[in-house]
Amino acid sequence: MARTLSSLAADLAAGRTSSLQLVREALARIDAPDGEGKLTFVKLHREAALAAAEAMDRLRAAGLAPSPYAGIPISVKDLFDLAGEPTPAGSVVLADAAPAERDAPAIARLRRAGFVVIGRTNMTEFAFSGLGLNPHHGTPASPWDRAARRIPGGSSSGAAVSVADGMAFAGIGSDTGGSCRIPAALCGIVGYKPTAASVPREGAFPLSQTLDSIGPLANSVDCCRVLHEIMSGAELSKEVPARLQGLRIAVPQTIALDGLDAPVAASFARALEALSKAGAIVSEQPFARFAEVARINAKGGFASAEAYAHHRTLIEAKGDGYDPRVRTRVLRGRNQDAADYIELVQARAAFVAAMRAEVASFDALAMPTVPTVPPTIAELAEDDEAFTRVNLAMLRNSTLINMMDGCAISLPMHRQGEAPAGLMLARAGGEDAALFAIAAAVETALSEIR
């Protein structure tokens, strides 16, 4: 059974393990010759992690541990600033960039709590895809059907694989259109997309300043809650429903259920049945406004426009070094003029307001995180048409929540040994505390059928 932050904290407090032991265990998994370590991490902080672990063990022995989680190793996506290192963001064109002067605030807060950063994880270049492929560093495979080498999901690909394979006990990622939840779903773990403004985004290489958010990937809902509280700097209220009895769960019928693979559809139906048996009131609802998202994003949306604004000088100088698929998506931003962007901002604001009003009648939305099982890396690596089609499918449901400025979580809903499938629960922005409480209850209900 995967270990959670709370169980590790209990083991550390009781002396059943030590930080040094946990870091050595993680490093052993990273170094395993038959493992994914070399593809999962783009930079390993071996000596620094061991030194930090020893320090945390001494502090705990003296009764001075900065938090119950001090000494637990975590991974950090390659787009976060870490003091003294460049921030390549999964690319090679920034390998010679000036080193960061300080840690990104979200990472600094985790370090102050005593978490040990074991290394920087692989990702889609500049976070611009939901698949996780990286032609510069290679692509780690999803834990499921590993012999077939299936995509891990992106863009926080290495973060998810590091947790799924026990190379870290949590991974810190970013989510612009699903980049925490998609890889969590395809790797069988939990991934959280917070209300965008709740965690400081400074020191994280931007894709879209409008849609970017910073979130955790881990082994349980409570793990994600702990990490979110630390990164956001705000303790979440516990005065919210924590039982499923009577909770109103809406299943959107527009867009979200289109074209489900049979294994995903079966897992989703089983999950909804379990929630109903636990007392939740599950109802199908149209949510017709979800159909507006494709129209709003027809010219590339915020990601292309804002990425182009950020990259245009760099892409002129070093465009040949970009992943060609990422370069193409960035350059779509040239197709939007100022009037297009202003219309985009206005359309999104109207969508957020309308969806906030519409979801207010329910305690949570529920839908599959992604509609399909992970295809193989090989079938997408050489086929641009397949890459584009699958990328759009993977991003489809999760993007709905980013566009409505909501918060969302992906929980594994498949049975052991089955193809991975994630259940996404979502609420309006600013309602993270309520979502975590509901997700914890849903996690318990799902554990009985998994």
C-alpha positions in Angstrom: 0.0 0.0 0.0 1.3 3.5 -0.9 2.4 5.4 2.1 0.8 8.7 2.9 2.3 11.8 4.5 0.3 11.2 7.7 1.6 7.6 8.0 5.2 8.7 7.3 4.9 11.5 9.9 3.6 9.0 12.5 6.5 6.6 11.7 9.0 9.5 12.0 7.6 10.6 15.3 7.7 7.1 16.7 11.2 6.4 15.5 10.1 3.6 13.2 11.9 5.3 10.3 14.2 8.3 9.8 14.5 11.0 7.2 17.8 9.5 6.1 16.2 6.1 5.6 13.3 7.6 3.6 15.7 9.6 1.3 17.9 6.6 0.8 14.9 4.5 -0.1 13.8 7.1 -2.6 17.3 7.3 -4.1 17.4 3.5 -4.4 14.2 3.5 -6.4 15.5 6.3 -8.6 18.8 4.4 -9.2 17.1 1.1 -9.9 18.5 -0.2 -13.2 15.1 -1.4 -14.4 13.2 1.7 -13.2 12.2 5.0 -14.6 14.5 7.2 -12.6 16.6 8.5 -15.4 13.6 9.5 -17.4 11.7 10.8 -14.4 14.3 13.2 -13.0 16.2 15.8 -15.1 18.3 16.8 -12.1 18.9 14.8 -8.9 19.8 16.6 -5.7 21.5 13.5 -4.2 24.0 15.0 -1.8 21.9 17.9 -0.8 18.9 15.6 0.0 21.1 13.3 2.1 22.5 16.3 4.0 19.0 17.8 4.5 17.8 14.4 5.8 20.5 14.2 8.3 19.8 17.7 9.5 16.1 17.0 9.9 16.8 13.8 11.9 19.0 15.8 14.3 16.3 18.5 14.6 13.7 15.9 15.4 15.9 14.2 17.9 16.3 17.6 19.7 12.5 18.2 19.5 12.9 21.0 17.0 11.5 19.5 13.8 9.8 22.4 12.0 6.7 20.2 11.2 5.5 16.6 11.5 6.5 16.2 7.9 10.1 17.3 8.3 12.5 15.0 6.4 10.0 13.6 3.9 11.4 13.6 0.3 9.4 15.3 -2.4 10.0 16.0 -6.1 9.7 19.4 -7.8 8.7 20.0 -11.4 11.4 21.4 -13.6 9.6 24.8 -14.0 10.1 25.9 -10.4 12.9 28.2 -9.3 15.4 26.6 -7.0 18.1 28.8 -5.6 21.4 28.5 -7.4 20.0 26.6 -10.4 18.7 27.7 -13.8 15.0 26.9 -14.5 14.9 25.0 -17.8 11.2 24.2 -17.7 11.7 20.9 -19.5 13.6 22.6 -22.4 17.2 22.8 -23.6 17.0 26.4 -24.7 17.2 27.7 -21.2 20.0 25.3 -20.0 22.4 28.3 -19.8 19.9 30.7 -18.2 21.0 32.6 -15.1 20.5 30.6 -11.9 17.6 31.5 -9.7 18.4 33.8 -6.8 15.8 32.2 -4.5 13.3 29.3 -4.3 9.8 29.9 -5.7 7.7 30.9 -2.7 5.6 27.7 -2.9 8.8 25.6 -2.7 10.3 27.8 0.0 7.3 27.2 2.2 7.6 23.4 1.8 11.3 23.6 2.7 10.5 25.7 5.8 8.2 22.8 6.8 11.2 20.5 6.5 10.3 18.7 3.3 13.4 17.5 1.4 13.6 18.3 -2.3 15.1 15.2 -3.9 15.3 16.5 -7.5 13.7 18.3 -10.5 11.2 16.2 -12.5 10.8 15.8 -16.2 7.9 17.6 -17.9 6.4 18.5 -21.2 8.6 21.4 -22.5 7.3 24.7 -21.1 4.2 22.8 -19.8 2.5 23.0 -23.2 0.8 19.6 -23.5 -1.3 17.2 -21.5 0.5 14.1 -22.8 3.9 14.3 -21.0 6.1 13.6 -24.0 9.6 15.2 -24.0 11.9 14.8 -27.0 14.9 16.3 -25.1 14.9 14.1 -22.0 12.8 11.2 -23.0 9.4 10.3 -21.5 8.8 8.2 -18.4 6.1 5.6 -18.7 2.9 5.2 -16.8 3.1 2.5 -14.2 0.2 0.6 -15.9 1.2 -1.9 -18.6 4.8 -0.6 -18.4 6.1 -3.0 -20.9 4.0 -1.3 -23.5 5.5 2.1 -22.5 2.3 4.2 -22.2 2.2 8.0 -21.7 2.3 9.3 -18.2 0.2 12.3 -18.9 1.4 15.9 -18.7 2.6 18.3 -18.3 3.7 17.2 -14.8 4.7 13.8 -16.1 7.8 13.2 -13.9 6.0 14.4 -10.8 3.3 11.7 -11.2 5.8 8.9 -12.0 8.0 9.9 -9.1 5.1 9.4 -6.7 3.7 6.3 -8.4 7.1 4.6 -8.3 8.0 5.6 -4.8 10.9 7.8 -5.9 9.3 10.6 -3.8 6.3 10.7 -1.5 4.8 13.7 -3.2 5.4 15.8 -6.3 4.8 19.5 -6.8 3.5 20.4 -10.2 1.5 23.0 -12.1 -1.9 22.9 -13.7 -3.0 25.3 -16.5 -5.4 23.0 -18.3 -5.1 19.7 -16.3 -1.3 19.2 -15.8 -1.7 17.9 -12.2 -4.9 16.0 -12.7 -4.1 14.3 -16.1 -0.9 12.6 -15.0 -2.4 11.7 -11.7 -5.2 9.9 -13.5 -2.9 8.1 -15.9 -0.5 7.1 -13.1 -3.1 6.0 -10.5 -2.5 8.6 -7.9 -4.2 11.8 -6.6 -3.7 15.2 -8.2 -5.0 18.6 -7.0 -5.7 21.8 -9.0 -6.3 24.6 -6.5 -8.1 27.9 -6.9 -5.5 29.6 -9.1 -4.9 32.6 -6.9 -4.5 30.6 -3.7 -0.9 29.5 -4.1 1.7 32.1 -5.2 2.8 31.5 -8.8 6.0 33.6 -8.6 9.1 31.6 -9.4 7.2 29.2 -11.6 7.9 29.5 -15.3 4.6 30.7 -16.8 2.5 29.2 -19.5 -0.6 31.3 -19.0 -0.7 33.8 -16.2 -4.5 33.7 -16.4 -4.9 30.0 -16.0 -1.7 28.7 -14.2 -2.0 27.2 -10.8 0.4 25.3 -8.5 -0.7 22.0 -7.1 0.5 18.7 -5.5 0.4 15.1 -6.7 0.5 12.5 -4.0 -0.9 9.2 -2.6 -4.1 10.5 -0.9 -6.5 13.4 -0.6 -5.1 14.2 2.8 -1.6 14.3 1.4 -2.7 16.9 -1.2 -4.6 18.9 1.5 -1.4 19.1 3.7 0.7 20.2 0.8 -1.8 22.7 -0.4 -2.2 24.2 3.1 1.6 24.7 3.3 2.0 26.1 -0.1 -1.0 28.4 0.2 -0.1 29.5 3.7 -3.7 29.2 4.8 -5.2 26.5 7.0 -8.4 25.2 5.5 -11.5 25.3 7.5 -12.8 21.9 8.8 -16.3 23.2 9.3 -17.6 21.6 6.1 -19.5 18.3 5.3 -17.3 15.3 5.6 -19.9 12.7 4.8 -21.5 11.7 1.5 -25.0 11.4 3.0 -27.2 13.9 1.2 -24.4 15.6 -0.7 -25.5 16.8 -4.2 -23.2 15.6 -6.9 -23.8 16.7 -10.5 -22.6 14.8 -13.5 -22.3 17.1 -16.5 -23.9 15.7 -19.7 -22.3 18.3 -22.1 -18.8 17.5 -23.4 -17.6 15.6 -20.3 -18.9 12.2 -21.1 -18.3 12.2 -24.9 -16.2 9.3 -26.3 -15.3 7.5 -23.2 -13.2 4.4 -23.5 -15.0 1.3 -22.2 -12.7 0.9 -19.2 -13.1 4.5 -18.2 -16.9 4.4 -18.6 -17.1 1.2 -16.6 -14.9 2.6 -13.8 -17.0 5.9 -13.8 -20.3 4.0 -13.6 -19.0 1.9 -10.7 -17.8 5.0 -8.9 -21.1 6.8 -9.2 -22.9 3.7 -8.0 -20.7 3.6 -4.9 -21.4 7.2 -4.2 -25.1 6.7 -4.5 -25.0 3.7 -2.1 -23.1 5.9 0.3 -26.0 8.4 0.4 -24.9 11.0 -2.2 -27.6 12.4 -4.5 -26.1 11.9 -7.9 -27.9 13.6 -10.8 -27.3 14.1 -14.5 -27.2 17.8 -15.4 -26.9 19.5 -18.8 -24.3 22.2 -18.0 -24.8 23.3 -21.6 -22.4 26.2 -21.2 -19.4 23.8 -21.3 -19.9 23.7 -25.0 -18.9 27.4 -25.1 -15.3 26.6 -24.1 -14.2 25.4 -27.5 -15.6 28.5 -29.1 -13.9 30.8 -26.5 -10.6 29.0 -27.2 -11.0 28.8 -31.0 -7.9 30.9 -31.7 -5.7 29.2 -29.1 -7.1 30.7 -26.0 -5.1 32.2 -23.1 -2.3 29.6 -23.3 -1.2 30.4 -26.8 -1.6 34.2 -26.5 0.2 34.5 -23.2 2.9 31.9 -24.0 3.7 33.8 -27.2 4.0 37.0 -25.3 6.5 35.4 -23.0 8.4 33.4 -25.6 8.5 35.5 -28.7 12.0 36.9 -28.2 13.4 33.6 -27.1 11.7 31.7 -29.9 13.2 34.1 -32.5 16.7 33.5 -31.1 16.5 29.8 -30.3 13.3 28.5 -32.0 15.2 25.6 -33.6 15.9 24.2 -30.1 12.2 23.9 -29.1 10.1 20.8 -29.3 8.5 21.4 -32.7 5.1 20.6 -31.4 5.5 23.1 -28.5 6.8 25.7 -30.9 3.8 25.3 -33.1 1.4 25.8 -30.2 3.2 28.9 -28.9 3.3 30.5 -32.4 -0.5 30.2 -32.6 -0.5 33.2 -30.3 0.5 35.3 -33.2 -3.0 34.8 -34.6 -4.6 36.8 -31.8 -4.6 40.6 -31.9 -5.4 43.0 -29.1 -9.1 42.9 -29.9 -9.1 39.1 -29.9 -7.5 39.1 -26.5 -9.8 41.6 -25.0 -12.8 39.6 -26.3 -11.2 36.5 -24.8 -10.9 38.1 -21.4 -14.5 39.3 -21.5 -15.8 35.9 -22.7 -14.0 34.1 -19.9 -15.2 36.5 -17.3 -18.8 35.9 -18.4 -18.2 32.2 -18.4 -16.8 32.2 -14.9 -19.8 34.2 -13.5 -22.3 32.0 -15.3 -20.7 28.8 -14.1 -20.3 30.0 -10.6 -24.1 30.6 -10.5 -24.9 27.3 -12.1 -22.7 25.1 -9.9 -24.0 26.8 -6.7 -26.9 24.3 -6.5 -24.5 21.4 -6.1 -21.8 20.3 -3.7 -19.5 19.0 -6.4 -19.3 18.2 -10.1 -18.1 14.7 -11.0 -16.7 13.5 -14.3 -13.9 11.4 -15.6 -10.6 13.2 -15.4 -9.7 12.0 -18.9 -11.9 10.1 -21.3 -9.4 7.4 -22.5 -6.8 5.0 -21.2 -3.2 6.1 -21.9 -2.0 5.3 -25.4 1.6 4.2 -26.0 4.4 6.7 -26.3 5.4 5.3 -29.6 2.1 5.8 -31.3 2.1 9.5 -30.5 5.8 10.3 -30.9 5.9 10.0 -34.7 2.3 10.9 -35.6 1.4 14.6 -35.4 -2.3 13.9 -36.1 -2.6 11.4 -33.3 -0.7 13.6 -31.0 -3.0 16.5 -31.5 -6.2 14.5 -31.3 -5.2 12.7 -28.1 -3.8 15.8 -26.5 -7.1 17.6 -27.1 -9.0 14.6 -25.6 -6.7 14.4 -22.5 -7.1 18.2 -21.8 -10.9 18.4 -22.6 -12.5 17.8 -19.2 -9.9 19.3 -17.0 -9.7 22.5 -19.1 -13.4 23.1 -18.3 -12.5 23.7 -14.6 -9.6 26.0 -15.3 -11.8 28.1 -17.6 -14.4 28.5 -14.8 -11.6 29.4 -12.3 -12.6 26.4 -10.2 -10.7 24.0 -8.0 -10.6 20.3 -8.8 -9.1 17.0 -7.7 -8.5 13.7 -9.5 -8.9 10.4 -7.5 -8.1 6.9 -8.8 -11.4 5.1 -9.5 -10.1 1.9 -11.2 -9.6 -1.4 -9.6 -6.2 -2.8 -9.0 -4.8 -4.2 -12.2 -7.2 -2.4 -14.5 -6.4 0.5 -16.8 -6.0 3.7 -14.9 -9.0 6.0 -14.6 -9.4 9.2 -12.6 -12.6 10.6 -11.0 -12.5 14.4 -11.1 -14.4 16.3 -8.5 -14.7 20.1 -8.8 -16.2 23.2 -7.2 -16.2 26.9 -7.9 -13.0 28.9 -7.1 -12.3 29.7 -3.5 -14.0 26.5 -2.2 -10.9 24.4 -1.7 -11.7 23.5 1.9 -15.2 22.1 1.0 -13.8 20.2 -2.0 -11.1 18.5 0.1 -13.6 17.4 2.7 -15.9 15.9 0.0 -13.0 14.3 -1.8 -11.9 12.6 1.4 -15.3 11.1 1.8 -15.4 10.0 -1.8 -11.9 8.5 -1.5 -13.2 6.3 1.4 -16.3 5.2 -0.6 -14.1 4.3 -3.6 -11.6 2.4 -1.5 -14.4 -0.2 -0.8 -14.8 -1.0 -4.5 -11.1 -0.8 -5.6 
